[in-house]
């Protein structure tokens, strides 16, 4: 009786040097379904301009590898950079992909409540900005691969 190895996951890492941020694309090599993790929307503080160069690079990798993103995952609230999640969701949809869900852990609501009070942002502006809020240990699939959400206790 032979043993079966777990299915392999393709991981592409993309470093964004201005913010020192690692972005990831993970994919099922069989189905080409993928997830984008911690995408960066570029910001130049010297002229207060936003650009999409880093996100467009992720889109190029997706196109070159015939990937089908189904999730755009945020691992935490990013104080070090802006997220490109909404831009990527819109561009992927424009390119004919099904609309990938933007996701984050459910504790983001605590961060949003704090920011709402501190910066006088109406709570309604922070509601429903994510398509899915993960529970701890929640299971998910990317193609034929499966995973679960882990909470890191720091």
PyMOL commands that place a pseudoatom at each C-alpha (Angstrom):
pseudoatom trace, name=CA, resn=UNK, resi=1, chain=A, elem=C, hetatm=0, pos=[0.000, 0.000, 0.000]
pseudoatom trace, name=CA, resn=UNK, resi=2, chain=A, elem=C, hetatm=0, pos=[1.537, 3.315, -1.077]
pseudoatom trace, name=CA, resn=UNK, resi=3, chain=A, elem=C, hetatm=0, pos=[1.257, 6.592, 0.717]
pseudoatom trace, name=CA, resn=UNK, resi=4, chain=A, elem=C, hetatm=0, pos=[-0.241, 9.649, -0.899]
pseudoatom trace, name=CA, resn=UNK, resi=5, chain=A, elem=C, hetatm=0, pos=[1.496, 12.972, -0.727]
pseudoatom trace, name=CA, resn=UNK, resi=6, chain=A, elem=C, hetatm=0, pos=[-0.485, 16.123, -0.021]
pseudoatom trace, name=CA, resn=UNK, resi=7, chain=A, elem=C, hetatm=0, pos=[-1.323, 18.189, -3.061]
pseudoatom trace, name=CA, resn=UNK, resi=8, chain=A, elem=C, hetatm=0, pos=[1.247, 20.824, -3.861]
pseudoatom trace, name=CA, resn=UNK, resi=9, chain=A, elem=C, hetatm=0, pos=[0.523, 24.509, -3.674]
pseudoatom trace, name=CA, resn=UNK, resi=10, chain=A, elem=C, hetatm=0, pos=[2.145, 26.970, -6.071]
pseudoatom trace, name=CA, resn=UNK, resi=11, chain=A, elem=C, hetatm=0, pos=[3.401, 30.039, -4.232]
pseudoatom trace, name=CA, resn=UNK, resi=12, chain=A, elem=C, hetatm=0, pos=[4.630, 33.149, -5.983]
pseudoatom trace, name=CA, resn=UNK, resi=13, chain=A, elem=C, hetatm=0, pos=[6.211, 35.832, -3.812]
pseudoatom trace, name=CA, resn=UNK, resi=14, chain=A, elem=C, hetatm=0, pos=[6.521, 39.430, -4.948]
pseudoatom trace, name=CA, resn=UNK, resi=15, chain=A, elem=C, hetatm=0, pos=[8.501, 41.908, -2.848]
pseudoatom trace, name=CA, resn=UNK, resi=16, chain=A, elem=C, hetatm=0, pos=[7.526, 45.585, -2.862]
pseudoatom trace, name=CA, resn=UNK, resi=17, chain=A, elem=C, hetatm=0, pos=[10.690, 47.444, -1.794]
pseudoatom trace, name=CA, resn=UNK, resi=18, chain=A, elem=C, hetatm=0, pos=[9.290, 50.878, -0.892]
pseudoatom trace, name=CA, resn=UNK, resi=19, chain=A, elem=C, hetatm=0, pos=[7.125, 49.506, 1.930]
pseudoatom trace, name=CA, resn=UNK, resi=20, chain=A, elem=C, hetatm=0, pos=[9.132, 46.322, 2.453]
pseudoatom trace, name=CA, resn=UNK, resi=21, chain=A, elem=C, hetatm=0, pos=[5.985, 44.292, 1.891]
pseudoatom trace, name=CA, resn=UNK, resi=22, chain=A, elem=C, hetatm=0, pos=[5.762, 40.722, 0.644]
pseudoatom trace, name=CA, resn=UNK, resi=23, chain=A, elem=C, hetatm=0, pos=[2.780, 40.016, -1.596]
pseudoatom trace, name=CA, resn=UNK, resi=24, chain=A, elem=C, hetatm=0, pos=[1.756, 36.490, -2.505]
pseudoatom trace, name=CA, resn=UNK, resi=25, chain=A, elem=C, hetatm=0, pos=[-0.168, 34.631, -5.141]
pseudoatom trace, name=CA, resn=UNK, resi=26, chain=A, elem=C, hetatm=0, pos=[-1.012, 31.071, -4.193]
pseudoatom trace, name=CA, resn=UNK, resi=27, chain=A, elem=C, hetatm=0, pos=[-2.535, 28.696, -6.707]
pseudoatom trace, name=CA, resn=UNK, resi=28, chain=A, elem=C, hetatm=0, pos=[-3.767, 25.181, -7.284]
pseudoatom trace, name=CA, resn=UNK, resi=29, chain=A, elem=C, hetatm=0, pos=[-1.640, 23.857, -10.179]
pseudoatom trace, name=CA, resn=UNK, resi=30, chain=A, elem=C, hetatm=0, pos=[-4.476, 21.557, -11.320]
pseudoatom trace, name=CA, resn=UNK, resi=31, chain=A, elem=C, hetatm=0, pos=[-7.346, 24.037, -11.558]
pseudoatom trace, name=CA, resn=UNK, resi=32, chain=A, elem=C, hetatm=0, pos=[-5.351, 27.304, -11.714]
pseudoatom trace, name=CA, resn=UNK, resi=33, chain=A, elem=C, hetatm=0, pos=[-7.650, 28.798, -9.072]
pseudoatom trace, name=CA, resn=UNK, resi=34, chain=A, elem=C, hetatm=0, pos=[-5.679, 31.295, -7.009]
pseudoatom trace, name=CA, resn=UNK, resi=35, chain=A, elem=C, hetatm=0, pos=[-5.665, 33.733, -4.118]
pseudoatom trace, name=CA, resn=UNK, resi=36, chain=A, elem=C, hetatm=0, pos=[-3.855, 37.054, -3.912]
pseudoatom trace, name=CA, resn=UNK, resi=37, chain=A, elem=C, hetatm=0, pos=[-2.541, 37.868, -0.435]
pseudoatom trace, name=CA, resn=UNK, resi=38, chain=A, elem=C, hetatm=0, pos=[-1.617, 41.314, 0.964]
pseudoatom trace, name=CA, resn=UNK, resi=39, chain=A, elem=C, hetatm=0, pos=[-1.554, 43.291, -2.283]
pseudoatom trace, name=CA, resn=UNK, resi=40, chain=A, elem=C, hetatm=0, pos=[0.068, 46.741, -2.358]
pseudoatom trace, name=CA, resn=UNK, resi=41, chain=A, elem=C, hetatm=0, pos=[-1.311, 49.947, -3.842]
pseudoatom trace, name=CA, resn=UNK, resi=42, chain=A, elem=C, hetatm=0, pos=[1.717, 52.177, -4.374]
pseudoatom trace, name=CA, resn=UNK, resi=43, chain=A, elem=C, hetatm=0, pos=[1.891, 55.555, -2.657]
pseudoatom trace, name=CA, resn=UNK, resi=44, chain=A, elem=C, hetatm=0, pos=[4.594, 58.158, -3.215]
pseudoatom trace, name=CA, resn=UNK, resi=45, chain=A, elem=C, hetatm=0, pos=[4.733, 60.402, -0.130]
pseudoatom trace, name=CA, resn=UNK, resi=46, chain=A, elem=C, hetatm=0, pos=[6.894, 62.992, -1.909]
pseudoatom trace, name=CA, resn=UNK, resi=47, chain=A, elem=C, hetatm=0, pos=[4.033, 63.971, -4.218]
pseudoatom trace, name=CA, resn=UNK, resi=48, chain=A, elem=C, hetatm=0, pos=[1.060, 62.276, -2.491]
pseudoatom trace, name=CA, resn=UNK, resi=49, chain=A, elem=C, hetatm=0, pos=[0.306, 60.195, -5.577]
pseudoatom trace, name=CA, resn=UNK, resi=50, chain=A, elem=C, hetatm=0, pos=[-1.086, 56.704, -5.777]
pseudoatom trace, name=CA, resn=UNK, resi=51, chain=A, elem=C, hetatm=0, pos=[-0.126, 54.297, -8.549]
pseudoatom trace, name=CA, resn=UNK, resi=52, chain=A, elem=C, hetatm=0, pos=[-0.936, 50.712, -9.416]
pseudoatom trace, name=CA, resn=UNK, resi=53, chain=A, elem=C, hetatm=0, pos=[2.473, 49.447, -10.571]
pseudoatom trace, name=CA, resn=UNK, resi=54, chain=A, elem=C, hetatm=0, pos=[2.712, 46.736, -7.893]
pseudoatom trace, name=CA, resn=UNK, resi=55, chain=A, elem=C, hetatm=0, pos=[-0.874, 45.596, -8.457]
pseudoatom trace, name=CA, resn=UNK, resi=56, chain=A, elem=C, hetatm=0, pos=[-0.399, 45.623, -12.226]
pseudoatom trace, name=CA, resn=UNK, resi=57, chain=A, elem=C, hetatm=0, pos=[2.644, 43.394, -11.748]
pseudoatom trace, name=CA, resn=UNK, resi=58, chain=A, elem=C, hetatm=0, pos=[0.423, 40.912, -9.878]
pseudoatom trace, name=CA, resn=UNK, resi=59, chain=A, elem=C, hetatm=0, pos=[-2.088, 41.065, -12.750]
pseudoatom trace, name=CA, resn=UNK, resi=60, chain=A, elem=C, hetatm=0, pos=[0.736, 40.284, -15.210]
pseudoatom trace, name=CA, resn=UNK, resi=61, chain=A, elem=C, hetatm=0, pos=[1.783, 37.237, -13.183]
pseudoatom trace, name=CA, resn=UNK, resi=62, chain=A, elem=C, hetatm=0, pos=[-1.844, 36.085, -13.099]
pseudoatom trace, name=CA, resn=UNK, resi=63, chain=A, elem=C, hetatm=0, pos=[-2.202, 36.480, -16.878]
pseudoatom trace, name=CA, resn=UNK, resi=64, chain=A, elem=C, hetatm=0, pos=[1.164, 34.854, -17.689]
pseudoatom trace, name=CA, resn=UNK, resi=65, chain=A, elem=C, hetatm=0, pos=[0.269, 31.801, -15.614]
pseudoatom trace, name=CA, resn=UNK, resi=66, chain=A, elem=C, hetatm=0, pos=[-3.388, 31.583, -16.676]
pseudoatom trace, name=CA, resn=UNK, resi=67, chain=A, elem=C, hetatm=0, pos=[-4.506, 31.881, -13.056]
pseudoatom trace, name=CA, resn=UNK, resi=68, chain=A, elem=C, hetatm=0, pos=[-8.100, 32.337, -11.901]
pseudoatom trace, name=CA, resn=UNK, resi=69, chain=A, elem=C, hetatm=0, pos=[-8.155, 34.383, -8.688]
pseudoatom trace, name=CA, resn=UNK, resi=70, chain=A, elem=C, hetatm=0, pos=[-11.147, 33.596, -6.502]
pseudoatom trace, name=CA, resn=UNK, resi=71, chain=A, elem=C, hetatm=0, pos=[-9.943, 35.297, -3.310]
pseudoatom trace, name=CA, resn=UNK, resi=72, chain=A, elem=C, hetatm=0, pos=[-8.126, 38.511, -2.467]
pseudoatom trace, name=CA, resn=UNK, resi=73, chain=A, elem=C, hetatm=0, pos=[-6.999, 37.975, 1.102]
pseudoatom trace, name=CA, resn=UNK, resi=74, chain=A, elem=C, hetatm=0, pos=[-5.829, 40.541, 3.635]
pseudoatom trace, name=CA, resn=UNK, resi=75, chain=A, elem=C, hetatm=0, pos=[-3.969, 39.084, 6.591]
pseudoatom trace, name=CA, resn=UNK, resi=76, chain=A, elem=C, hetatm=0, pos=[-4.330, 42.181, 8.784]
pseudoatom trace, name=CA, resn=UNK, resi=77, chain=A, elem=C, hetatm=0, pos=[-5.024, 45.914, 8.749]
pseudoatom trace, name=CA, resn=UNK, resi=78, chain=A, elem=C, hetatm=0, pos=[-2.056, 47.457, 6.961]
pseudoatom trace, name=CA, resn=UNK, resi=79, chain=A, elem=C, hetatm=0, pos=[-0.486, 50.510, 8.565]
pseudoatom trace, name=CA, resn=UNK, resi=80, chain=A, elem=C, hetatm=0, pos=[2.571, 50.199, 6.327]
pseudoatom trace, name=CA, resn=UNK, resi=81, chain=A, elem=C, hetatm=0, pos=[0.874, 50.405, 2.934]
pseudoatom trace, name=CA, resn=UNK, resi=82, chain=A, elem=C, hetatm=0, pos=[-2.393, 50.852, 1.093]
pseudoatom trace, name=CA, resn=UNK, resi=83, chain=A, elem=C, hetatm=0, pos=[-4.165, 47.765, -0.176]
pseudoatom trace, name=CA, resn=UNK, resi=84, chain=A, elem=C, hetatm=0, pos=[-4.815, 47.176, -3.868]
pseudoatom trace, name=CA, resn=UNK, resi=85, chain=A, elem=C, hetatm=0, pos=[-7.633, 44.721, -3.168]
pseudoatom trace, name=CA, resn=UNK, resi=86, chain=A, elem=C, hetatm=0, pos=[-10.492, 46.810, -4.576]
pseudoatom trace, name=CA, resn=UNK, resi=87, chain=A, elem=C, hetatm=0, pos=[-8.429, 47.815, -7.636]
pseudoatom trace, name=CA, resn=UNK, resi=88, chain=A, elem=C, hetatm=0, pos=[-7.525, 44.174, -8.309]
pseudoatom trace, name=CA, resn=UNK, resi=89, chain=A, elem=C, hetatm=0, pos=[-11.123, 43.054, -7.865]
pseudoatom trace, name=CA, resn=UNK, resi=90, chain=A, elem=C, hetatm=0, pos=[-12.332, 45.652, -10.377]
pseudoatom trace, name=CA, resn=UNK, resi=91, chain=A, elem=C, hetatm=0, pos=[-9.552, 44.968, -12.920]
pseudoatom trace, name=CA, resn=UNK, resi=92, chain=A, elem=C, hetatm=0, pos=[-9.992, 41.195, -12.750]
pseudoatom trace, name=CA, resn=UNK, resi=93, chain=A, elem=C, hetatm=0, pos=[-13.729, 41.580, -13.308]
pseudoatom trace, name=CA, resn=UNK, resi=94, chain=A, elem=C, hetatm=0, pos=[-13.084, 43.916, -16.261]
pseudoatom trace, name=CA, resn=UNK, resi=95, chain=A, elem=C, hetatm=0, pos=[-10.716, 41.298, -17.695]
pseudoatom trace, name=CA, resn=UNK, resi=96, chain=A, elem=C, hetatm=0, pos=[-13.504, 38.707, -17.654]
pseudoatom trace, name=CA, resn=UNK, resi=97, chain=A, elem=C, hetatm=0, pos=[-12.697, 36.864, -14.436]
pseudoatom trace, name=CA, resn=UNK, resi=98, chain=A, elem=C, hetatm=0, pos=[-15.465, 36.067, -11.963]
pseudoatom trace, name=CA, resn=UNK, resi=99, chain=A, elem=C, hetatm=0, pos=[-15.462, 38.655, -9.162]
pseudoatom trace, name=CA, resn=UNK, resi=100, chain=A, elem=C, hetatm=0, pos=[-12.987, 37.460, -6.495]
pseudoatom trace, name=CA, resn=UNK, resi=101, chain=A, elem=C, hetatm=0, pos=[-14.027, 37.952, -2.873]
pseudoatom trace, name=CA, resn=UNK, resi=102, chain=A, elem=C, hetatm=0, pos=[-12.045, 40.385, -0.734]
pseudoatom trace, name=CA, resn=UNK, resi=103, chain=A, elem=C, hetatm=0, pos=[-11.525, 38.777, 2.679]
pseudoatom trace, name=CA, resn=UNK, resi=104, chain=A, elem=C, hetatm=0, pos=[-10.004, 39.422, 6.105]
pseudoatom trace, name=CA, resn=UNK, resi=105, chain=A, elem=C, hetatm=0, pos=[-10.328, 38.068, 9.637]
pseudoatom trace, name=CA, resn=UNK, resi=106, chain=A, elem=C, hetatm=0, pos=[-13.453, 39.073, 11.533]
pseudoatom trace, name=CA, resn=UNK, resi=107, chain=A, elem=C, hetatm=0, pos=[-11.481, 41.003, 14.146]
pseudoatom trace, name=CA, resn=UNK, resi=108, chain=A, elem=C, hetatm=0, pos=[-11.056, 43.787, 11.592]
pseudoatom trace, name=CA, resn=UNK, resi=109, chain=A, elem=C, hetatm=0, pos=[-14.347, 45.117, 12.950]
pseudoatom trace, name=CA, resn=UNK, resi=110, chain=A, elem=C, hetatm=0, pos=[-12.547, 45.986, 16.211]
pseudoatom trace, name=CA, resn=UNK, resi=111, chain=A, elem=C, hetatm=0, pos=[-9.898, 47.907, 14.269]
pseudoatom trace, name=CA, resn=UNK, resi=112, chain=A, elem=C, hetatm=0, pos=[-12.590, 49.671, 12.255]
pseudoatom trace, name=CA, resn=UNK, resi=113, chain=A, elem=C, hetatm=0, pos=[-14.428, 50.712, 15.426]
pseudoatom trace, name=CA, resn=UNK, resi=114, chain=A, elem=C, hetatm=0, pos=[-11.207, 52.160, 16.852]
pseudoatom trace, name=CA, resn=UNK, resi=115, chain=A, elem=C, hetatm=0, pos=[-10.410, 54.046, 13.636]
pseudoatom trace, name=CA, resn=UNK, resi=116, chain=A, elem=C, hetatm=0, pos=[-13.985, 55.284, 13.380]
pseudoatom trace, name=CA, resn=UNK, resi=117, chain=A, elem=C, hetatm=0, pos=[-13.761, 56.914, 16.807]
pseudoatom trace, name=CA, resn=UNK, resi=118, chain=A, elem=C, hetatm=0, pos=[-10.181, 58.141, 16.527]
pseudoatom trace, name=CA, resn=UNK, resi=119, chain=A, elem=C, hetatm=0, pos=[-10.512, 59.708, 13.066]
pseudoatom trace, name=CA, resn=UNK, resi=120, chain=A, elem=C, hetatm=0, pos=[-14.207, 60.665, 13.238]
pseudoatom trace, name=CA, resn=UNK, resi=121, chain=A, elem=C, hetatm=0, pos=[-15.119, 58.375, 10.343]
pseudoatom trace, name=CA, resn=UNK, resi=122, chain=A, elem=C, hetatm=0, pos=[-18.789, 57.427, 10.210]
pseudoatom trace, name=CA, resn=UNK, resi=123, chain=A, elem=C, hetatm=0, pos=[-19.075, 53.726, 11.076]
pseudoatom trace, name=CA, resn=UNK, resi=124, chain=A, elem=C, hetatm=0, pos=[-21.293, 53.253, 8.022]
pseudoatom trace, name=CA, resn=UNK, resi=125, chain=A, elem=C, hetatm=0, pos=[-18.310, 54.061, 5.766]
pseudoatom trace, name=CA, resn=UNK, resi=126, chain=A, elem=C, hetatm=0, pos=[-16.396, 51.121, 7.211]
pseudoatom trace, name=CA, resn=UNK, resi=127, chain=A, elem=C, hetatm=0, pos=[-19.194, 48.569, 7.022]
pseudoatom trace, name=CA, resn=UNK, resi=128, chain=A, elem=C, hetatm=0, pos=[-19.341, 45.979, 4.256]
pseudoatom trace, name=CA, resn=UNK, resi=129, chain=A, elem=C, hetatm=0, pos=[-15.968, 46.921, 2.763]
pseudoatom trace, name=CA, resn=UNK, resi=130, chain=A, elem=C, hetatm=0, pos=[-14.992, 43.231, 2.776]
pseudoatom trace, name=CA, resn=UNK, resi=131, chain=A, elem=C, hetatm=0, pos=[-16.923, 40.504, 1.006]
pseudoatom trace, name=CA, resn=UNK, resi=132, chain=A, elem=C, hetatm=0, pos=[-16.177, 37.951, 3.714]
pseudoatom trace, name=CA, resn=UNK, resi=133, chain=A, elem=C, hetatm=0, pos=[-14.930, 38.082, 7.302]
pseudoatom trace, name=CA, resn=UNK, resi=134, chain=A, elem=C, hetatm=0, pos=[-13.121, 34.883, 8.317]
pseudoatom trace, name=CA, resn=UNK, resi=135, chain=A, elem=C, hetatm=0, pos=[-13.770, 33.101, 11.592]
pseudoatom trace, name=CA, resn=UNK, resi=136, chain=A, elem=C, hetatm=0, pos=[-10.802, 31.524, 13.392]
pseudoatom trace, name=CA, resn=UNK, resi=137, chain=A, elem=C, hetatm=0, pos=[-10.197, 28.014, 12.008]
pseudoatom trace, name=CA, resn=UNK, resi=138, chain=A, elem=C, hetatm=0, pos=[-12.688, 28.541, 9.175]
pseudoatom trace, name=CA, resn=UNK, resi=139, chain=A, elem=C, hetatm=0, pos=[-12.057, 26.192, 6.248]
pseudoatom trace, name=CA, resn=UNK, resi=140, chain=A, elem=C, hetatm=0, pos=[-11.690, 27.392, 2.665]
pseudoatom trace, name=CA, resn=UNK, resi=141, chain=A, elem=C, hetatm=0, pos=[-10.776, 25.960, -0.732]
pseudoatom trace, name=CA, resn=UNK, resi=142, chain=A, elem=C, hetatm=0, pos=[-8.701, 27.178, -3.630]
pseudoatom trace, name=CA, resn=UNK, resi=143, chain=A, elem=C, hetatm=0, pos=[-9.400, 24.751, -6.431]
pseudoatom trace, name=CA, resn=UNK, resi=144, chain=A, elem=C, hetatm=0, pos=[-8.753, 21.246, -5.121]
pseudoatom trace, name=CA, resn=UNK, resi=145, chain=A, elem=C, hetatm=0, pos=[-6.656, 22.561, -2.227]
pseudoatom trace, name=CA, resn=UNK, resi=146, chain=A, elem=C, hetatm=0, pos=[-8.040, 23.257, 1.210]
pseudoatom trace, name=CA, resn=UNK, resi=147, chain=A, elem=C, hetatm=0, pos=[-6.857, 25.377, 4.086]
pseudoatom trace, name=CA, resn=UNK, resi=148, chain=A, elem=C, hetatm=0, pos=[-8.021, 26.948, 7.289]
pseudoatom trace, name=CA, resn=UNK, resi=149, chain=A, elem=C, hetatm=0, pos=[-7.719, 30.372, 8.843]
pseudoatom trace, name=CA, resn=UNK, resi=150, chain=A, elem=C, hetatm=0, pos=[-5.178, 30.665, 11.638]
pseudoatom trace, name=CA, resn=UNK, resi=151, chain=A, elem=C, hetatm=0, pos=[-5.133, 33.430, 14.208]
pseudoatom trace, name=CA, resn=UNK, resi=152, chain=A, elem=C, hetatm=0, pos=[-1.671, 34.426, 15.345]
pseudoatom trace, name=CA, resn=UNK, resi=153, chain=A, elem=C, hetatm=0, pos=[-1.502, 35.437, 18.983]
pseudoatom trace, name=CA, resn=UNK, resi=154, chain=A, elem=C, hetatm=0, pos=[1.165, 38.086, 19.333]
for i in range(1, 154): cmd.bond("trace and resi %d" % i, "trace and resi %d" % (i + 1))
show_as sticks, trace
zoom trace
